[in-house]
Amino acid sequence: MIVPSLYVTSASKDSIGKTALCLGLALNFKDLGLKVGYFKPIGWGNVKEGDRFIDSDALLMKYALKLREKAEVLNPIALGYRYLETCLEVDRQSLLKKLRDAYSEVSKDKDLMIIESLRELCLGWSIDLSAVKIANILQSHILFVSSTCRDEALDEILCNAYHSKTEGAKHMGVVFNSVREESEERIKRLVVPLLEKRNLHVWGVIPYHSTITAPTVEELVKVLNGEVLVGEESLSNVVEGFLIGAMRPESAISYFRRYPRKAVITGGDRPDIALAAMETDTSAIILTGNLYPRVRVLAKAKEKGIPIVLVSYDTYTTVQKVQEISGKIKAGDTKRINLAKELVKEHVDFKGLLSYMGLK
């Protein structure tokens, strides 16, 4: 018997909150007495577990849902950033068998499965394992997540819905997650009615909450293996966004003022950028390439109480690494786990989702 399942995927590349939504839905479904399972067929191998790398989301869900299955079964295929060579060497039928066998194990005796995509709908297309194809194989209902207020995001949602439908997949609508206060009214007034007219139901609009989406400076230091030069007393600062400081100094301050509680990533040889950032609401400055800053930069940071973090990576690698933990909830992070559950309970029609899939 096919277990009813939700396949949660991002509607656009810059959407965040997919894992938090999966977590919140699963915990609220459990509170209704359902036996809920989790599956991430393809993930990033960003955490070492035993002798292999797996996706950290699998560890989180195993912990939060108290699942008996091993993490490598919850996430049977874990990719690195250069995955073409590895995957193209393996026969697609072997990959499919691995997915099916793992899913058969994790869905056994479950009332409902939460399946999480790698990120957006298209990823995995090059190895013929896109989210739509896997959703078809597992007979899942696709649920889109969007967190952006860009007008073109609406086109992306509608385009992805149309594409999934033409490929034969079942989709059931959208949840907007991590929506900023200044965008919430416009989404409810303009975007939701337009999507409903196109037969794409909106199941909820979850407001932005910095506790669940924003890492602390201390978390950044750990993932970057950075050295804190000054500002140790402010490592609990929350980072709500990342900016790359590569502009001309005369335009830097006006640019930085637009973004509060940010981390600015720049080189130690750009004291003008670091000093400009410290004149605005900045949570931390990350200096790349192991380039030590000038004394006046350190003195200003100490005066302002802004951490200066020195890392060995180049700017591009640094950005890639910090994106890995933005919006991430880790296993054992009880505060964020409980908050994800409460936000879904308050702002998402999760009982309506069950009814749509024929579950009581």
Residue frames relative to the residue before (quaternion, step in Angstrom):
aa qw qx qy qz dx dy dz
M 1.0000 0.0000 0.0000 0.0000 0.00 0.00 0.00
I 0.4110 -0.7053 0.5230 0.2454 3.57 -0.94 0.92
V 0.3410 -0.7381 0.5483 0.1956 3.58 -0.79 1.03
P 0.4965 -0.6360 0.4844 0.3381 3.66 -0.86 0.83
S 0.0336 0.8274 -0.5567 0.0655 3.56 -0.89 0.90
L 0.2857 -0.7075 0.6239 0.1691 3.50 -1.32 0.62
Y 0.1524 -0.7638 0.6204 0.0929 3.57 -0.90 0.93
V 0.1421 -0.8287 0.5403 0.0345 3.58 -0.18 1.33
T 0.0907 0.8060 -0.5740 0.1130 3.56 -0.69 1.13
S 0.5324 -0.6299 0.4603 0.3285 3.58 -1.15 0.60
A 0.4265 -0.7095 0.5050 0.2443 3.54 -1.03 0.81
S 0.7910 0.0563 -0.0296 0.6085 3.57 1.21 -0.42
K 0.6891 -0.5291 0.3118 0.3847 3.55 -1.23 0.51
D 0.7536 0.3992 -0.2239 0.4718 3.60 0.96 -0.77
S 0.4239 0.6843 -0.4859 0.3405 3.59 1.20 0.35
I 0.1059 -0.7771 0.6180 0.0550 3.56 -1.09 0.76
G 0.6700 0.5366 -0.3564 0.3690 3.56 -1.29 0.21
K 0.3723 0.7512 -0.4784 0.2612 3.60 1.25 0.20
T 0.6977 0.4594 -0.2749 0.4760 3.58 0.83 -0.99
A 0.6282 0.5327 -0.3377 0.4555 3.60 1.00 -0.77
L 0.6387 0.5084 -0.3268 0.4761 3.59 1.04 -0.73
C 0.6330 0.5262 -0.3306 0.4617 3.60 0.92 -0.89
L 0.6689 0.5105 -0.2864 0.4582 3.54 0.93 -0.97
G 0.6847 0.4925 -0.2859 0.4548 3.58 0.84 -0.99
L 0.6458 0.5092 -0.3178 0.4719 3.59 0.97 -0.83
A 0.6729 0.5163 -0.3041 0.4338 3.58 0.82 -1.01
L 0.6832 0.4869 -0.2933 0.4585 3.60 0.89 -0.89
N 0.6682 0.4759 -0.3095 0.4808 3.60 1.01 -0.73
F 0.6126 0.5222 -0.3528 0.4770 3.60 1.08 -0.61
K 0.6313 0.5333 -0.3293 0.4567 3.58 1.03 -0.77
D 0.6408 0.5342 -0.3203 0.4488 3.57 1.03 -0.77
L 0.6458 0.4957 -0.3149 0.4879 3.57 1.24 -0.41
G 0.6088 -0.5943 0.3344 0.4054 3.57 1.29 0.10
L 0.5058 0.6531 -0.4245 0.3708 3.60 1.24 0.19
K 0.3729 -0.6737 0.5840 0.2569 3.55 -1.19 0.60
V 0.0768 -0.8411 0.5341 -0.0360 3.53 -0.30 1.35
G 0.1413 -0.7806 0.6050 0.0687 3.56 -0.99 0.92
Y 0.2576 -0.7523 0.5898 0.1407 3.55 -1.31 0.31
F 0.0212 0.7895 -0.6118 0.0438 3.54 -1.11 0.76
K 0.0294 -0.7543 0.6555 0.0202 3.56 -0.98 0.91
P 0.2787 -0.8266 0.4585 0.1698 3.57 0.18 1.28
I 0.7836 0.0652 -0.0246 0.6173 3.57 1.00 -0.87
G 0.0660 0.8056 -0.5840 0.0748 3.59 -0.77 0.99
W 0.5599 -0.5462 0.4782 0.3994 3.53 -1.35 -0.15
G 0.3622 -0.7227 0.5432 0.2267 3.57 -0.93 0.85
N 0.1691 0.8417 -0.4906 0.1493 3.56 0.42 1.24
V 0.7406 0.2892 -0.2038 0.5713 3.61 1.28 0.01
K 0.3412 -0.7371 0.5421 0.2154 3.57 -0.91 0.87
E 0.0077 -0.7749 0.6302 -0.0477 3.53 -0.86 1.08
G 0.8033 -0.0218 -0.0277 0.5946 3.57 -0.27 1.24
D 0.7782 -0.3096 0.2426 0.4896 3.56 -0.77 -1.07
R 0.7307 0.3662 -0.2423 0.5228 3.62 1.19 0.28
F 0.4510 -0.6600 0.5271 0.2885 3.54 -1.31 0.32
I 0.0229 -0.7877 0.6156 -0.0025 3.56 -1.05 0.81
D 0.6203 -0.5335 0.4214 0.3912 3.54 -1.33 0.11
S 0.5083 -0.6789 0.4433 0.2904 3.59 -0.85 0.99
D 0.5703 0.5982 -0.3874 0.4086 3.61 1.15 -0.51
A 0.6121 0.5486 -0.3514 0.4482 3.60 1.09 -0.66
L 0.6421 0.5071 -0.3205 0.4774 3.60 1.03 -0.77
L 0.6282 0.5426 -0.3296 0.4498 3.57 0.99 -0.85
M 0.7238 0.4485 -0.2582 0.4564 3.58 0.75 -1.05
K 0.5915 0.5523 -0.3636 0.4613 3.60 1.09 -0.62
Y 0.6784 0.4847 -0.2764 0.4778 3.56 0.99 -0.90
A 0.7307 0.4644 -0.2556 0.4302 3.58 0.71 -1.11
L 0.7555 0.3650 -0.2009 0.5056 3.61 1.02 -0.78
K 0.3636 -0.7538 0.4695 0.2813 3.57 1.35 -0.05
L 0.1978 0.8113 -0.5177 0.1860 3.55 0.92 1.00
R 0.4414 -0.7206 0.4760 0.2435 3.58 -1.01 0.84
E 0.5961 0.6035 -0.3615 0.3869 3.57 1.17 -0.57
K 0.5498 -0.6030 0.4621 0.3472 3.57 -1.17 0.59
A 0.6159 -0.5816 0.3862 0.3651 3.56 -1.14 0.68
E 0.6636 0.5108 -0.3227 0.4410 3.62 1.00 -0.72
V 0.6140 0.4974 -0.3561 0.4989 3.59 1.26 -0.19
L 0.6153 0.5267 -0.3352 0.4813 3.57 1.12 -0.67
N 0.7751 0.1284 -0.0749 0.6141 3.59 1.19 -0.59
P 0.1186 -0.8680 0.4787 0.0578 3.60 0.31 1.24
I 0.7732 0.2201 -0.1427 0.5773 3.61 1.11 -0.58
A 0.0128 -0.7983 0.6006 -0.0420 3.57 -0.55 1.19
L 0.2276 -0.8103 0.5334 0.0843 3.56 -0.60 1.18
G 0.3268 -0.6589 0.6260 0.2591 3.51 -1.34 0.36
Y 0.6917 -0.4719 0.3210 0.4425 3.59 -1.24 0.11
R 0.7188 0.2649 -0.2102 0.6074 3.60 1.21 -0.44
Y 0.0812 0.8622 -0.4889 0.1047 3.55 0.21 1.30
L 0.4776 0.7041 -0.4401 0.2871 3.60 1.17 -0.28
E 0.6598 0.5191 -0.3215 0.4381 3.58 0.84 -0.98
T 0.6792 0.5068 -0.2910 0.4440 3.56 0.87 -0.99
C 0.7405 0.4365 -0.2398 0.4514 3.57 0.76 -1.07
L 0.6692 0.5063 -0.3171 0.4420 3.59 0.98 -0.76
E 0.6010 0.5538 -0.3595 0.4503 3.57 1.24 -0.34
V 0.6845 0.4542 -0.2656 0.5046 3.58 1.25 -0.45
D 0.5023 -0.6474 0.4845 0.3065 3.56 -0.96 0.85
R 0.5390 -0.6524 0.4218 0.3256 3.58 -0.88 0.95
Q 0.6266 0.5423 -0.3461 0.4399 3.58 1.00 -0.73
S 0.6189 0.5299 -0.3447 0.4662 3.59 1.11 -0.61
L 0.6420 0.5097 -0.3186 0.4760 3.57 1.04 -0.81
L 0.6487 0.5182 -0.3144 0.4602 3.57 0.97 -0.86
K 0.6478 0.5118 -0.3228 0.4629 3.58 0.95 -0.84
K 0.6305 0.5342 -0.3285 0.4574 3.57 1.02 -0.82
L 0.6578 0.5046 -0.3016 0.4708 3.57 0.99 -0.87
R 0.6859 0.4940 -0.2916 0.4477 3.56 0.82 -1.00
D 0.6546 0.5112 -0.3197 0.4561 3.59 0.91 -0.88
A 0.6618 0.4975 -0.3077 0.4689 3.58 0.94 -0.89
Y 0.6723 0.4984 -0.3063 0.4536 3.59 0.91 -0.89
S 0.6081 0.5528 -0.3488 0.4504 3.57 1.05 -0.73
E 0.6725 0.4930 -0.2922 0.4684 3.57 1.02 -0.80
V 0.7380 0.4366 -0.2590 0.4446 3.60 0.75 -1.00
S 0.7001 0.4616 -0.2811 0.4666 3.62 1.13 -0.50
K 0.4444 0.7071 -0.4499 0.3166 3.57 1.26 -0.13
D 0.8516 0.0822 -0.1135 0.5052 3.57 -0.94 1.04
K 0.5149 0.6292 -0.4310 0.3915 3.63 1.17 0.39
D 0.4210 -0.6812 0.5391 0.2609 3.57 -1.22 0.58
L 0.8013 0.0286 0.0535 0.5952 3.54 1.12 -0.72
M 0.1860 -0.7735 0.5967 0.1050 3.56 -1.09 0.77
I 0.2029 -0.7141 0.6561 0.1361 3.53 -1.18 0.79
I 0.0657 -0.7961 0.6016 -0.0002 3.57 -0.60 1.16
E 0.1609 -0.8083 0.5635 0.0579 3.58 -0.80 1.00
S 0.3814 -0.7296 0.5226 0.2218 3.55 -0.88 0.97
L 0.6777 -0.4753 0.3691 0.4225 3.54 -1.33 0.24
R 0.7063 -0.2621 0.1581 0.6384 3.56 0.92 -0.93
E 0.8277 -0.0609 0.0596 0.5547 3.56 -0.39 -1.18
L 0.7751 -0.4440 0.2372 0.3819 3.50 -1.38 0.40
C 0.7134 0.5098 -0.2705 0.3974 3.59 0.94 -0.88
L 0.5609 0.6359 -0.4070 0.3398 3.62 1.06 -0.56
G 0.7282 0.3516 -0.3082 0.5011 3.53 -0.88 1.02
W 0.4539 0.7104 -0.4370 0.3137 3.56 1.31 -0.16
S 0.6502 0.5488 -0.3212 0.4159 3.60 0.98 -0.84
I 0.7364 0.3388 -0.2176 0.5437 3.60 1.16 -0.50
D 0.5189 -0.6892 0.3723 0.3424 3.55 1.33 0.49
L 0.6174 0.4948 -0.3642 0.4913 3.57 1.11 0.75
S 0.1076 0.8042 -0.5707 0.1268 3.58 0.71 1.08
A 0.6905 -0.4765 0.3448 0.4210 3.57 -1.28 0.29
V 0.6410 0.5293 -0.3299 0.4474 3.59 0.99 -0.82
K 0.6731 0.4931 -0.3078 0.4573 3.59 0.90 -0.88
I 0.6621 0.4828 -0.3149 0.4789 3.58 0.96 -0.78
A 0.6176 0.5395 -0.3438 0.4576 3.59 1.02 -0.77
N 0.6394 0.5167 -0.3214 0.4700 3.59 1.01 -0.75
I 0.6543 0.5217 -0.3110 0.4506 3.56 0.93 -0.92
L 0.7622 0.3683 -0.1836 0.4997 3.57 0.93 -0.94
Q 0.3740 -0.7588 0.4536 0.2804 3.58 1.38 0.02
S 0.3056 0.7783 -0.4797 0.2660 3.54 0.98 0.97
H 0.4078 -0.6417 0.5829 0.2865 3.53 -1.36 0.34
I 0.3204 -0.7574 0.5379 0.1856 3.59 -0.72 1.07
L 0.0762 -0.7673 0.6365 0.0181 3.55 -0.94 1.01
F 0.2709 -0.7889 0.5356 0.1320 3.57 -0.60 1.17
V 0.1673 -0.7472 0.6342 0.1068 3.55 -1.22 0.66
S 0.0344 0.7786 -0.6260 0.0267 3.57 -0.98 0.89
S 0.1127 -0.8045 0.5802 0.0586 3.55 -1.05 0.76
T 0.6056 0.5936 -0.3433 0.4036 3.56 1.25 -0.05
C 0.3489 -0.7339 0.5464 0.2028 3.56 -1.17 0.65
R 0.3866 0.7246 -0.4891 0.2937 3.60 1.24 0.15
D 0.5281 -0.6422 0.4438 0.3342 3.59 -0.94 0.81
E 0.6538 0.5280 -0.3267 0.4324 3.58 1.01 -0.75
A 0.5114 0.6332 -0.4259 0.3951 3.59 1.24 -0.27
L 0.5911 0.5680 -0.3573 0.4476 3.56 1.13 -0.63
D 0.6475 0.5036 -0.3106 0.4803 3.57 1.00 -0.83
E 0.6385 0.5290 -0.3296 0.4515 3.58 1.01 -0.80
I 0.6449 0.5205 -0.3202 0.4590 3.59 0.95 -0.86
L 0.6958 0.4745 -0.2761 0.4631 3.57 0.83 -1.02
C 0.6405 0.5241 -0.3203 0.4610 3.58 1.01 -0.81
N 0.6708 0.4917 -0.2971 0.4691 3.60 0.93 -0.89
A 0.6327 0.5230 -0.3283 0.4673 3.57 1.05 -0.77
Y 0.6552 0.5048 -0.3089 0.4695 3.58 0.95 -0.88
H 0.6516 0.5237 -0.3125 0.4512 3.56 0.93 -0.92
S 0.6801 0.4877 -0.3036 0.4555 3.59 0.83 -0.94
K 0.6419 0.5258 -0.3230 0.4552 3.56 1.05 -0.75
T 0.6750 0.4884 -0.3022 0.4632 3.60 0.93 -0.86
E 0.6592 0.4821 -0.3031 0.4910 3.58 1.23 -0.47
G 0.5928 -0.6232 0.3390 0.3812 3.56 1.32 0.09
A 0.5073 0.6521 -0.4276 0.3668 3.59 1.25 0.09
K 0.4160 -0.6737 0.5505 0.2646 3.54 -1.25 0.50
H 0.0061 -0.7864 0.6173 0.0218 3.57 -0.83 0.92
M 0.2413 -0.8154 0.5193 0.0852 3.54 -1.04 0.78
G 0.7727 -0.3755 0.1960 0.4728 3.60 1.15 0.26
V 0.5435 -0.6268 0.4929 0.2622 3.50 -1.38 -0.37
V 0.0972 -0.7089 0.6871 0.1261 3.50 -1.36 0.45
F 0.2488 -0.7321 0.6133 0.1615 3.57 -0.92 0.92
N 0.0502 -0.8187 0.5714 -0.0249 3.55 -0.71 1.11
S 0.8358 0.1659 -0.1485 0.5019 3.54 -1.22 0.65
V 0.2478 0.7893 -0.5139 0.2268 3.56 0.93 0.98
R 0.4257 -0.7106 0.5030 0.2467 3.57 -0.76 1.05
E 0.6445 -0.5669 0.3632 0.3624 3.54 -1.15 0.74
E 0.6828 0.5042 -0.2960 0.4381 3.58 0.95 -0.85
S 0.7092 0.4405 -0.2570 0.4868 3.61 1.25 -0.33
E 0.5162 0.6976 -0.4007 0.2939 3.58 1.18 -0.52
E 0.6753 0.5001 -0.3093 0.4451 3.60 0.84 -0.94
R 0.6697 0.5037 -0.3035 0.4535 3.58 0.95 -0.87
I 0.6294 0.5267 -0.3386 0.4602 3.59 1.03 -0.74
K 0.6923 0.4723 -0.2839 0.4659 3.58 0.91 -0.90
R 0.7007 0.4781 -0.2693 0.4559 3.59 1.02 -0.79
L 0.8109 0.2999 -0.1217 0.4876 3.57 0.88 -0.98
V 0.7591 0.4390 -0.2250 0.4247 3.54 0.67 -1.19
V 0.6642 0.5247 -0.3179 0.4272 3.58 0.84 -0.95
P 0.6774 0.4746 -0.3215 0.4610 3.67 0.78 -0.86
L 0.6476 0.5241 -0.3353 0.4400 3.59 0.98 -0.78
L 0.6572 0.4960 -0.3100 0.4755 3.58 0.98 -0.81
E 0.6364 0.5303 -0.3294 0.4531 3.58 1.00 -0.80
K 0.6247 0.5368 -0.3320 0.4597 3.59 1.07 -0.74
R 0.7013 0.4204 -0.2498 0.5188 3.57 1.18 -0.62
N 0.5280 -0.6738 0.3790 0.3515 3.59 1.26 0.46
L 0.5276 0.5679 -0.4415 0.4519 3.54 1.06 0.82
H 0.2452 -0.8275 0.4907 0.1193 3.54 -0.13 1.32
V 0.2704 -0.7315 0.6033 0.1666 3.58 -1.10 0.77
W 0.2471 -0.8226 0.5039 0.0918 3.56 -0.50 1.24
G 0.8146 -0.1276 0.0735 0.5610 3.57 1.20 -0.18
V 0.1853 -0.7323 0.6422 0.1304 3.52 -1.33 0.43
I 0.1219 -0.8188 0.5607 0.0202 3.57 -0.30 1.31
P 0.3880 -0.7480 0.4830 0.2378 3.62 -0.66 1.04
Y 0.6113 -0.5465 0.4394 0.3668 3.52 -1.29 0.48
H 0.0213 0.7707 -0.6363 0.0261 3.56 -1.04 0.83
S 0.4076 -0.7631 0.4424 0.2362 3.56 -0.37 1.24
T 0.5895 0.6006 -0.3768 0.3871 3.61 1.04 -0.67
I 0.7529 0.4092 -0.2165 0.4678 3.56 0.96 -0.86
T 0.7636 0.3934 -0.2086 0.4676 3.59 1.05 -0.62
A 0.7478 0.4225 -0.2163 0.4642 3.58 1.06 -0.69
P 0.3487 -0.7271 0.5483 0.2216 3.61 -0.82 0.95
T 0.4612 -0.6291 0.5310 0.3310 3.55 -1.28 0.22
V 0.6521 -0.4892 0.3896 0.4286 3.57 -1.28 0.25
E 0.6153 0.5609 -0.3437 0.4344 3.58 1.03 -0.76
E 0.6457 0.5105 -0.3176 0.4708 3.60 1.01 -0.79
L 0.6294 0.5280 -0.3258 0.4679 3.57 1.06 -0.75
V 0.6303 0.5433 -0.3326 0.4438 3.58 0.95 -0.89
K 0.6703 0.5075 -0.3005 0.4504 3.58 0.96 -0.89
V 0.7111 0.4567 -0.2809 0.4549 3.59 0.80 -0.96
L 0.7173 0.4234 -0.2444 0.4966 3.59 1.14 -0.60
N 0.3092 -0.7548 0.5067 0.2793 3.57 1.32 -0.20
G 0.2663 0.8225 -0.4569 0.2092 3.53 1.05 0.89
E 0.3816 -0.6821 0.5742 0.2437 3.52 -1.35 0.29
V 0.2940 -0.7560 0.5616 0.1634 3.58 -0.71 1.09
L 0.2464 -0.8034 0.5289 0.1191 3.58 -0.46 1.22
V 0.7574 -0.0917 0.0579 0.6439 3.59 1.08 -0.79
G 0.7237 0.4783 -0.3123 0.3873 3.55 -1.32 0.25
E 0.2263 0.8066 -0.5194 0.1686 3.61 1.13 0.52
E 0.6438 0.5468 -0.3207 0.4286 3.57 1.10 -0.66
S 0.7330 0.4073 -0.2290 0.4943 3.63 1.23 -0.28
L 0.3115 0.7819 -0.4923 0.2217 3.59 1.15 0.49
S 0.6023 0.5513 -0.3636 0.4484 3.60 1.24 -0.21
N 0.3795 0.7237 -0.4905 0.3029 3.61 1.26 0.03
V 0.3640 -0.7207 0.5520 0.2081 3.56 -1.03 0.89
V 0.2188 -0.7714 0.5869 0.1122 3.58 -1.01 0.87
E 0.1402 -0.8378 0.5261 0.0405 3.57 -0.40 1.24
G 0.8065 0.0099 -0.0222 0.5907 3.58 1.24 0.01
F 0.2914 -0.7469 0.5761 0.1591 3.55 -1.31 0.40
L 0.0733 -0.7831 0.6173 0.0177 3.54 -0.97 0.93
I 0.3103 -0.7250 0.5823 0.1975 3.55 -1.05 0.78
G 0.2685 -0.7901 0.5355 0.1302 3.56 -0.65 1.14
A 0.2864 0.7652 -0.5279 0.2321 3.56 0.08 1.28
M 0.5070 0.6703 -0.4080 0.3567 3.57 1.28 0.24
R 0.6481 -0.4749 0.3969 0.4438 3.55 -1.30 -0.02
P 0.5956 -0.6200 0.3714 0.3507 3.60 -0.98 0.79
E 0.6442 0.5491 -0.3387 0.4109 3.62 1.01 -0.70
S 0.7289 0.3859 -0.2474 0.5086 3.58 1.16 -0.43
A 0.4672 0.7302 -0.4150 0.2762 3.59 1.28 -0.22
I 0.6950 0.4931 -0.3110 0.4207 3.61 0.72 -1.03
S 0.6656 0.4959 -0.3179 0.4583 3.60 0.86 -0.89
Y 0.6357 0.5183 -0.3212 0.4734 3.59 1.09 -0.69
F 0.6913 0.4886 -0.2804 0.4524 3.57 0.87 -0.97
R 0.6190 0.5767 -0.3502 0.4019 3.60 1.05 -0.68
R 0.6079 0.5833 -0.3543 0.4059 3.58 1.16 -0.45
Y 0.7747 0.3303 -0.1486 0.5183 3.58 1.17 -0.52
P 0.2053 -0.7994 0.5534 0.1125 3.62 -0.42 1.17
R 0.8592 0.1767 -0.1085 0.4677 3.54 -1.38 0.33
K 0.3556 0.7497 -0.4669 0.3059 3.55 0.91 1.01
A 0.3012 -0.6633 0.6298 0.2695 3.51 -1.41 0.06
V 0.2219 -0.7709 0.5861 0.1143 3.56 -0.87 0.96
I 0.1838 -0.7855 0.5870 0.0679 3.55 -0.77 1.12
T 0.2246 0.7664 -0.5675 0.2004 3.57 -0.61 1.13
G 0.5822 -0.5867 0.4253 0.3686 3.59 -1.25 0.08
G 0.5885 -0.5848 0.4226 0.3649 3.57 -1.17 0.49
D 0.6418 0.5127 -0.3228 0.4701 3.56 1.28 -0.26
R 0.6377 0.4802 -0.3429 0.4950 3.59 1.26 0.38
P 0.0474 -0.8360 0.5466 0.0132 3.62 0.50 1.15
D 0.5867 0.5875 -0.3692 0.4175 3.59 1.11 -0.63
I 0.6665 0.4889 -0.2966 0.4783 3.60 1.00 -0.83
A 0.6580 0.5131 -0.3147 0.4525 3.58 0.90 -0.91
L 0.6738 0.4871 -0.2963 0.4701 3.60 0.92 -0.88
A 0.6325 0.5209 -0.3323 0.4672 3.61 1.01 -0.74
A 0.6449 0.5295 -0.3217 0.4475 3.58 0.94 -0.86
M 0.6829 0.5045 -0.2897 0.4418 3.58 1.01 -0.79
E 0.5907 0.5395 -0.3741 0.4690 3.58 1.28 -0.05
T 0.7030 0.3793 -0.2468 0.5487 3.59 1.32 -0.02
D 0.6788 -0.4784 0.3643 0.4215 3.55 -1.35 0.05
T 0.1619 0.8005 -0.5461 0.1863 3.56 0.03 1.36
S 0.3554 -0.7588 0.5131 0.1863 3.57 -0.86 1.02
A 0.7906 -0.1108 0.0968 0.5944 3.58 1.11 -0.67
I 0.2294 -0.7235 0.6266 0.1769 3.54 -1.32 0.37
I 0.1625 -0.7893 0.5897 0.0534 3.54 -0.78 1.12
L 0.1561 -0.8022 0.5741 0.0505 3.56 -0.59 1.20
T 0.2510 -0.8129 0.5157 0.1008 3.57 -0.62 1.16
G 0.7859 0.3902 -0.2528 0.4077 3.53 -1.37 0.20
N 0.4833 -0.6875 0.4207 0.3416 3.60 1.26 0.32
L 0.4115 0.6962 -0.4802 0.3398 3.58 1.09 0.70
Y 0.3228 -0.7688 0.5231 0.1764 3.57 -0.44 1.24
P 0.4321 -0.7113 0.4917 0.2562 3.58 -0.99 0.83
R 0.6169 -0.5292 0.4236 0.4000 3.53 -1.31 0.14
V 0.6780 -0.5215 0.3402 0.3906 3.54 -1.23 0.54
R 0.6617 0.5210 -0.3277 0.4281 3.62 0.92 -0.81
V 0.5939 0.5433 -0.3654 0.4676 3.61 1.18 -0.49
L 0.6681 0.4910 -0.2968 0.4737 3.57 0.92 -0.89
A 0.6449 0.5261 -0.3189 0.4535 3.59 0.99 -0.85
K 0.6627 0.4977 -0.3018 0.4713 3.59 0.96 -0.86
A 0.6517 0.5154 -0.3159 0.4581 3.59 0.96 -0.84
K 0.6466 0.5135 -0.3170 0.4667 3.57 1.03 -0.82
E 0.6383 0.5282 -0.3113 0.4655 3.56 1.04 -0.82
K 0.7375 0.4189 -0.2170 0.4832 3.59 0.97 -0.89
G 0.4004 -0.7225 0.4723 0.3075 3.59 1.23 -0.37
I 0.4568 0.6702 -0.4488 0.3753 3.58 1.13 0.71
P 0.4114 -0.7231 0.4915 0.2575 3.63 -0.65 1.01
I 0.1586 -0.7274 0.6593 0.1054 3.54 -1.14 0.81
V 0.0833 -0.8103 0.5800 -0.0054 3.57 -0.64 1.19
L 0.1988 -0.7824 0.5837 0.0873 3.57 -0.75 1.11
V 0.0244 -0.8042 0.5937 -0.0157 3.59 -0.84 1.01
S 0.5075 -0.6741 0.4554 0.2841 3.56 -1.18 0.56
Y 0.5875 0.6147 -0.3671 0.3772 3.60 1.19 -0.43
D 0.5139 -0.5795 0.5136 0.3693 3.54 -1.31 0.29
T 0.7197 -0.4648 0.2883 0.4278 3.58 -1.25 0.28
Y 0.6590 0.5230 -0.3232 0.4332 3.60 0.86 -0.94
T 0.6776 0.4833 -0.2944 0.4697 3.60 0.86 -0.95
T 0.6197 0.5474 -0.3377 0.4499 3.58 1.02 -0.79
V 0.6563 0.5065 -0.3090 0.4661 3.58 0.91 -0.91
Q 0.6430 0.5275 -0.3223 0.4521 3.59 0.94 -0.87
K 0.6918 0.4907 -0.2834 0.4476 3.57 0.92 -0.91
V 0.6788 0.4734 -0.3179 0.4626 3.62 0.91 -0.79
Q 0.6012 0.5596 -0.3638 0.4394 3.59 1.12 -0.54
E 0.5773 0.6075 -0.3660 0.4046 3.57 1.16 -0.57
I 0.7790 0.3343 -0.1869 0.4964 3.59 0.99 -0.71
S 0.4714 0.6604 -0.4614 0.3589 3.62 1.22 -0.05
G 0.8341 0.1220 -0.1177 0.5249 3.55 -0.69 1.08
K 0.5112 0.6596 -0.4135 0.3641 3.60 1.26 0.14
I 0.1777 -0.7328 0.6460 0.1188 3.53 -1.15 0.75
K 0.2592 -0.7900 0.5392 0.1342 3.57 -0.80 0.98
A 0.6135 -0.5249 0.4411 0.3919 3.53 -1.27 0.48
G 0.7752 0.3100 -0.2484 0.4911 3.56 -0.85 0.98
D 0.5747 0.5747 -0.3792 0.4423 3.58 1.29 -0.21
T 0.1717 -0.8538 0.4848 0.0803 3.56 0.45 1.30
K 0.6263 0.5614 -0.3423 0.4188 3.58 0.97 -0.80
R 0.7188 0.4293 -0.2540 0.4842 3.59 0.82 -0.97
I 0.6028 0.5574 -0.3552 0.4469 3.59 1.07 -0.69
N 0.6872 0.4752 -0.2784 0.4737 3.57 0.87 -0.96
L 0.6378 0.5241 -0.3302 0.4577 3.57 1.05 -0.74
A 0.6174 0.5386 -0.3422 0.4599 3.61 1.00 -0.78
K 0.6498 0.5195 -0.3052 0.4634 3.56 0.98 -0.86
E 0.6947 0.4826 -0.2827 0.4523 3.59 0.85 -0.95
L 0.6390 0.5293 -0.3328 0.4480 3.60 0.99 -0.78
V 0.6566 0.4857 -0.3078 0.4882 3.60 0.99 -0.79
K 0.6393 0.5425 -0.3242 0.4380 3.58 0.95 -0.87
E 0.7304 0.4420 -0.2331 0.4657 3.56 0.97 -0.89
H 0.8325 0.2940 -0.1005 0.4587 3.59 0.91 -0.85
V 0.7188 0.3948 -0.2504 0.5146 3.64 1.21 -0.08
D 0.3908 -0.6953 0.5545 0.2374 3.56 -1.03 0.82
F 0.0232 -0.8519 0.5232 -0.0071 3.57 0.50 1.18
K 0.6073 0.5306 -0.3642 0.4659 3.62 1.13 -0.48
G 0.6095 0.5449 -0.3400 0.4647 3.56 1.15 -0.62
L 0.6054 0.5514 -0.3422 0.4607 3.57 1.10 -0.70
L 0.6488 0.5183 -0.3120 0.4617 3.56 0.99 -0.84
S 0.6561 0.5134 -0.3085 0.4591 3.56 0.94 -0.92
Y 0.6238 0.5552 -0.3323 0.4383 3.56 1.02 -0.82
M 0.7272 0.4042 -0.2284 0.5056 3.56 1.08 -0.75
G 0.5711 -0.6369 0.3642 0.3682 3.56 1.28 0.15
L 0.5366 0.6039 -0.4115 0.4219 3.59 1.21 0.45
K 0.3152 -0.7344 0.5703 0.1901 3.56 -1.09 0.72
